[in-house]
Amino acid sequence: DVYKRQGNLDLNLGNSSRLGFSLDGDFSLPEMIAFLELEGVEKAYGTLSIQAKCSGPIQKKQWISPEFFKYGSIQGSLSTEDLGFIIPAIYMDFDHLQGRIDLLEDQATFSGINGNWKGSQSRVDGMITNLLPFMLNHQETLKIRANARFDHIALERFLLPDSAEESSFHIPDFLDLDVNTKIDRLTYKRFEANSINGKVVVKDGVMHSDRLNFEIAAGTVYG
């Protein structure tokens, strides 16, 4: 559901017909997840505010067609003040989030996505290489390539109260992530690591790290 929406329409019907419009609205995260049929997301809450300008070609008797998105463009910003979701054993929520997103053909580029994530100040820049195919074909995986930085991640804040008894947690199969990660400080109960650098890869429900380096009390670990 769209809780609030407003905008304007600019229509050019010359030799090269194009449709342009702006959008300003608050979108329900649970409704977005239901529309995309994302398996593995157990619960979600909050709204995502989006302000965007859209432009693309139109055809006779078919204003919004696949060609509109494939050959058009969308530039805008997004923000939220309270948003979260749960996947098995893991609780993700954001107290504050804002940034810019640009969509050109199938690729969405996001920049300056920063906010407060479980008490950690974070920034993410990168791209979703197949956003439109993923939205139109639910058999697609969501391919994300990004750079991420966090000042402090306390792992116990992400685990649900009863997850300590679980031997593992399930990563949704629709995720295909390749993220260059920098974490200033990571803690879990009495364990602490600093200056963590490396690549985190998620594919086919499996997560692994590559070229992971970090500092602990005993020295520096290279992987």
Contacts in CASP RR format, 6 or more apart in sequence:
PFRMAT RR
TARGET T0000
AUTHOR 0000-0000-0000
METHOD contacts of the structure
MODEL  1
DVYKRQGNLDLNLGNSSRLGFSLDGDFSLPEMIAFLELEGVEKAYGTLSI
QAKCSGPIQKKQWISPEFFKYGSIQGSLSTEDLGFIIPAIYMDFDHLQGR
IDLLEDQATFSGINGNWKGSQSRVDGMITNLLPFMLNHQETLKIRANARF
DHIALERFLLPDSAEESSFHIPDFLDLDVNTKIDRLTYKRFEANSINGKV
VVKDGVMHSDRLNFEIAAGTVYG
1 28 0 8 1.000
1 31 0 8 1.000
2 25 0 8 1.000
2 26 0 8 1.000
2 27 0 8 1.000
2 28 0 8 1.000
3 25 0 8 1.000
3 26 0 8 1.000
3 27 0 8 1.000
3 28 0 8 1.000
3 47 0 8 1.000
4 24 0 8 1.000
4 25 0 8 1.000
4 26 0 8 1.000
5 23 0 8 1.000
5 24 0 8 1.000
5 25 0 8 1.000
6 24 0 8 1.000
6 25 0 8 1.000
7 21 0 8 1.000
7 22 0 8 1.000
7 23 0 8 1.000
7 24 0 8 1.000
8 21 0 8 1.000
8 22 0 8 1.000
9 19 0 8 1.000
9 20 0 8 1.000
9 21 0 8 1.000
10 19 0 8 1.000
10 20 0 8 1.000
10 21 0 8 1.000
11 19 0 8 1.000
11 20 0 8 1.000
12 18 0 8 1.000
12 19 0 8 1.000
12 20 0 8 1.000
16 57 0 8 1.000
17 57 0 8 1.000
17 58 0 8 1.000
17 59 0 8 1.000
18 55 0 8 1.000
18 56 0 8 1.000
18 57 0 8 1.000
18 58 0 8 1.000
19 54 0 8 1.000
19 55 0 8 1.000
19 56 0 8 1.000
19 57 0 8 1.000
19 58 0 8 1.000
19 63 0 8 1.000
19 64 0 8 1.000
19 68 0 8 1.000
20 53 0 8 1.000
20 54 0 8 1.000
20 55 0 8 1.000
20 56 0 8 1.000
21 53 0 8 1.000
21 54 0 8 1.000
22 51 0 8 1.000
22 52 0 8 1.000
22 53 0 8 1.000
22 54 0 8 1.000
23 50 0 8 1.000
23 51 0 8 1.000
23 52 0 8 1.000
23 53 0 8 1.000
23 54 0 8 1.000
24 50 0 8 1.000
24 51 0 8 1.000
24 52 0 8 1.000
25 49 0 8 1.000
25 50 0 8 1.000
25 51 0 8 1.000
26 47 0 8 1.000
26 48 0 8 1.000
26 49 0 8 1.000
26 50 0 8 1.000
27 47 0 8 1.000
27 48 0 8 1.000
27 49 0 8 1.000
27 50 0 8 1.000
28 46 0 8 1.000
28 47 0 8 1.000
29 44 0 8 1.000
29 45 0 8 1.000
29 46 0 8 1.000
29 47 0 8 1.000
29 48 0 8 1.000
29 83 0 8 1.000
29 84 0 8 1.000
29 85 0 8 1.000
30 44 0 8 1.000
30 45 0 8 1.000
30 46 0 8 1.000
32 48 0 8 1.000
33 41 0 8 1.000
33 44 0 8 1.000
33 85 0 8 1.000
36 134 0 8 1.000
36 135 0 8 1.000
36 138 0 8 1.000
37 138 0 8 1.000
38 172 0 8 1.000
38 174 0 8 1.000
39 172 0 8 1.000
39 173 0 8 1.000
39 174 0 8 1.000
40 87 0 8 1.000
40 88 0 8 1.000
40 170 0 8 1.000
40 172 0 8 1.000
41 85 0 8 1.000
41 86 0 8 1.000
41 87 0 8 1.000
41 172 0 8 1.000
42 86 0 8 1.000
42 87 0 8 1.000
42 88 0 8 1.000
43 85 0 8 1.000
43 86 0 8 1.000
44 84 0 8 1.000
44 85 0 8 1.000
44 86 0 8 1.000
45 82 0 8 1.000
45 83 0 8 1.000
45 84 0 8 1.000
45 85 0 8 1.000
46 80 0 8 1.000
46 82 0 8 1.000
46 83 0 8 1.000
46 84 0 8 1.000
47 80 0 8 1.000
47 83 0 8 1.000
48 78 0 8 1.000
48 79 0 8 1.000
48 80 0 8 1.000
48 83 0 8 1.000
49 78 0 8 1.000
49 79 0 8 1.000
49 80 0 8 1.000
50 76 0 8 1.000
50 77 0 8 1.000
50 78 0 8 1.000
51 76 0 8 1.000
51 77 0 8 1.000
51 78 0 8 1.000
52 74 0 8 1.000
52 75 0 8 1.000
52 76 0 8 1.000
52 77 0 8 1.000
53 74 0 8 1.000
53 75 0 8 1.000
53 76 0 8 1.000
54 72 0 8 1.000
54 73 0 8 1.000
54 74 0 8 1.000
55 72 0 8 1.000
55 73 0 8 1.000
55 74 0 8 1.000
56 68 0 8 1.000
56 69 0 8 1.000
56 71 0 8 1.000
56 72 0 8 1.000
56 73 0 8 1.000
57 67 0 8 1.000
57 68 0 8 1.000
57 71 0 8 1.000
57 72 0 8 1.000
58 64 0 8 1.000
58 65 0 8 1.000
58 68 0 8 1.000
59 65 0 8 1.000
59 67 0 8 1.000
66 136 0 8 1.000
69 103 0 8 1.000
69 105 0 8 1.000
69 132 0 8 1.000
70 105 0 8 1.000
70 106 0 8 1.000
70 132 0 8 1.000
71 105 0 8 1.000
72 104 0 8 1.000
72 105 0 8 1.000
73 102 0 8 1.000
73 103 0 8 1.000
73 104 0 8 1.000
74 101 0 8 1.000
74 102 0 8 1.000
74 103 0 8 1.000
74 104 0 8 1.000
75 100 0 8 1.000
75 102 0 8 1.000
75 103 0 8 1.000
76 100 0 8 1.000
76 101 0 8 1.000
76 102 0 8 1.000
77 98 0 8 1.000
77 99 0 8 1.000
77 100 0 8 1.000
77 101 0 8 1.000
78 97 0 8 1.000
78 98 0 8 1.000
78 99 0 8 1.000
78 100 0 8 1.000
78 101 0 8 1.000
79 97 0 8 1.000
79 98 0 8 1.000
79 99 0 8 1.000
80 94 0 8 1.000
80 96 0 8 1.000
80 97 0 8 1.000
80 98 0 8 1.000
81 95 0 8 1.000
81 96 0 8 1.000
82 93 0 8 1.000
82 94 0 8 1.000
82 95 0 8 1.000
83 93 0 8 1.000
83 94 0 8 1.000
83 97 0 8 1.000
84 91 0 8 1.000
84 92 0 8 1.000
84 93 0 8 1.000
84 94 0 8 1.000
85 92 0 8 1.000
85 93 0 8 1.000
86 92 0 8 1.000
86 160 0 8 1.000
87 169 0 8 1.000
87 170 0 8 1.000
87 171 0 8 1.000
87 172 0 8 1.000
88 169 0 8 1.000
88 170 0 8 1.000
89 159 0 8 1.000
89 160 0 8 1.000
89 163 0 8 1.000
89 166 0 8 1.000
89 168 0 8 1.000
89 169 0 8 1.000
89 170 0 8 1.000
90 158 0 8 1.000
90 159 0 8 1.000
90 160 0 8 1.000
90 163 0 8 1.000
90 169 0 8 1.000
91 158 0 8 1.000
91 159 0 8 1.000
91 160 0 8 1.000
92 117 0 8 1.000
92 118 0 8 1.000
92 158 0 8 1.000
93 117 0 8 1.000
93 118 0 8 1.000
94 115 0 8 1.000
94 116 0 8 1.000
94 117 0 8 1.000
95 115 0 8 1.000
95 116 0 8 1.000
95 117 0 8 1.000
95 119 0 8 1.000
96 115 0 8 1.000
96 116 0 8 1.000
97 113 0 8 1.000
97 114 0 8 1.000
97 115 0 8 1.000
97 116 0 8 1.000
97 117 0 8 1.000
98 113 0 8 1.000
98 114 0 8 1.000
98 115 0 8 1.000
99 110 0 8 1.000
99 111 0 8 1.000
99 112 0 8 1.000
99 113 0 8 1.000
99 114 0 8 1.000
100 110 0 8 1.000
100 111 0 8 1.000
100 112 0 8 1.000
100 113 0 8 1.000
101 108 0 8 1.000
101 109 0 8 1.000
101 110 0 8 1.000
101 111 0 8 1.000
102 108 0 8 1.000
102 109 0 8 1.000
102 110 0 8 1.000
102 111 0 8 1.000
103 109 0 8 1.000
103 131 0 8 1.000
103 132 0 8 1.000
105 132 0 8 1.000
106 129 0 8 1.000
106 130 0 8 1.000
106 131 0 8 1.000
106 132 0 8 1.000
106 133 0 8 1.000
107 127 0 8 1.000
107 128 0 8 1.000
107 129 0 8 1.000
107 130 0 8 1.000
107 131 0 8 1.000
108 127 0 8 1.000
108 128 0 8 1.000
108 131 0 8 1.000
109 126 0 8 1.000
109 127 0 8 1.000
110 124 0 8 1.000
110 125 0 8 1.000
110 126 0 8 1.000
110 127 0 8 1.000
110 128 0 8 1.000
110 146 0 8 1.000
111 125 0 8 1.000
111 126 0 8 1.000
112 123 0 8 1.000
112 124 0 8 1.000
112 125 0 8 1.000
113 123 0 8 1.000
113 124 0 8 1.000
113 125 0 8 1.000
114 121 0 8 1.000
114 122 0 8 1.000
114 123 0 8 1.000
114 124 0 8 1.000
115 121 0 8 1.000
115 122 0 8 1.000
115 123 0 8 1.000
116 122 0 8 1.000
117 150 0 8 1.000
118 153 0 8 1.000
118 154 0 8 1.000
118 157 0 8 1.000
118 158 0 8 1.000
119 152 0 8 1.000
119 154 0 8 1.000
119 157 0 8 1.000
120 150 0 8 1.000
120 151 0 8 1.000
120 152 0 8 1.000
120 153 0 8 1.000
120 154 0 8 1.000
121 150 0 8 1.000
121 151 0 8 1.000
122 148 0 8 1.000
122 149 0 8 1.000
122 150 0 8 1.000
122 151 0 8 1.000
123 148 0 8 1.000
123 149 0 8 1.000
124 146 0 8 1.000
124 147 0 8 1.000
124 148 0 8 1.000
124 149 0 8 1.000
125 146 0 8 1.000
125 147 0 8 1.000
126 144 0 8 1.000
126 145 0 8 1.000
126 146 0 8 1.000
126 147 0 8 1.000
127 144 0 8 1.000
127 145 0 8 1.000
127 146 0 8 1.000
128 134 0 8 1.000
128 142 0 8 1.000
128 143 0 8 1.000
128 144 0 8 1.000
129 143 0 8 1.000
129 144 0 8 1.000
129 145 0 8 1.000
130 140 0 8 1.000
130 141 0 8 1.000
130 142 0 8 1.000
130 143 0 8 1.000
131 142 0 8 1.000
133 140 0 8 1.000
134 140 0 8 1.000
134 141 0 8 1.000
134 142 0 8 1.000
134 143 0 8 1.000
134 174 0 8 1.000
140 174 0 8 1.000
141 173 0 8 1.000
141 174 0 8 1.000
141 175 0 8 1.000
141 176 0 8 1.000
141 203 0 8 1.000
142 174 0 8 1.000
142 175 0 8 1.000
142 176 0 8 1.000
143 176 0 8 1.000
144 175 0 8 1.000
144 176 0 8 1.000
144 177 0 8 1.000
144 178 0 8 1.000
144 179 0 8 1.000
145 178 0 8 1.000
145 179 0 8 1.000
146 177 0 8 1.000
146 178 0 8 1.000
146 179 0 8 1.000
146 180 0 8 1.000
147 179 0 8 1.000
147 180 0 8 1.000
148 179 0 8 1.000
148 180 0 8 1.000
148 181 0 8 1.000
148 182 0 8 1.000
149 181 0 8 1.000
149 182 0 8 1.000
149 183 0 8 1.000
150 181 0 8 1.000
150 182 0 8 1.000
150 183 0 8 1.000
150 184 0 8 1.000
151 184 0 8 1.000
151 185 0 8 1.000
152 183 0 8 1.000
152 184 0 8 1.000
152 185 0 8 1.000
152 186 0 8 1.000
152 187 0 8 1.000
153 183 0 8 1.000
153 185 0 8 1.000
153 186 0 8 1.000
153 187 0 8 1.000
154 186 0 8 1.000
154 187 0 8 1.000
154 188 0 8 1.000
155 186 0 8 1.000
155 187 0 8 1.000
155 188 0 8 1.000
156 187 0 8 1.000
156 188 0 8 1.000
156 189 0 8 1.000
163 169 0 8 1.000
170 205 0 8 1.000
171 202 0 8 1.000
171 205 0 8 1.000
171 206 0 8 1.000
171 207 0 8 1.000
172 205 0 8 1.000
173 204 0 8 1.000
173 205 0 8 1.000
175 202 0 8 1.000
175 203 0 8 1.000
175 205 0 8 1.000
176 202 0 8 1.000
176 203 0 8 1.000
177 200 0 8 1.000
177 201 0 8 1.000
177 202 0 8 1.000
177 203 0 8 1.000
178 199 0 8 1.000
178 200 0 8 1.000
178 201 0 8 1.000
179 199 0 8 1.000
179 200 0 8 1.000
179 201 0 8 1.000
180 198 0 8 1.000
180 199 0 8 1.000
181 196 0 8 1.000
181 197 0 8 1.000
181 198 0 8 1.000
181 199 0 8 1.000
181 200 0 8 1.000
182 196 0 8 1.000
182 197 0 8 1.000
182 198 0 8 1.000
183 196 0 8 1.000
184 194 0 8 1.000
184 195 0 8 1.000
184 196 0 8 1.000
185 192 0 8 1.000
185 193 0 8 1.000
185 194 0 8 1.000
186 192 0 8 1.000
186 193 0 8 1.000
186 194 0 8 1.000
186 196 0 8 1.000
186 214 0 8 1.000
187 193 0 8 1.000
192 216 0 8 1.000
192 217 0 8 1.000
193 214 0 8 1.000
193 215 0 8 1.000
193 216 0 8 1.000
194 214 0 8 1.000
194 215 0 8 1.000
194 216 0 8 1.000
195 213 0 8 1.000
195 214 0 8 1.000
195 215 0 8 1.000
196 212 0 8 1.000
196 213 0 8 1.000
196 214 0 8 1.000
197 211 0 8 1.000
197 212 0 8 1.000
197 213 0 8 1.000
197 214 0 8 1.000
198 209 0 8 1.000
198 210 0 8 1.000
198 211 0 8 1.000
198 212 0 8 1.000
198 213 0 8 1.000
199 209 0 8 1.000
199 210 0 8 1.000
199 211 0 8 1.000
199 212 0 8 1.000
200 207 0 8 1.000
200 208 0 8 1.000
200 209 0 8 1.000
201 207 0 8 1.000
201 208 0 8 1.000
201 209 0 8 1.000
201 210 0 8 1.000
211 223 0 8 1.000
212 221 0 8 1.000
212 223 0 8 1.000
213 220 0 8 1.000
213 221 0 8 1.000
213 222 0 8 1.000
213 223 0 8 1.000
214 220 0 8 1.000
214 221 0 8 1.000
215 221 0 8 1.000
END
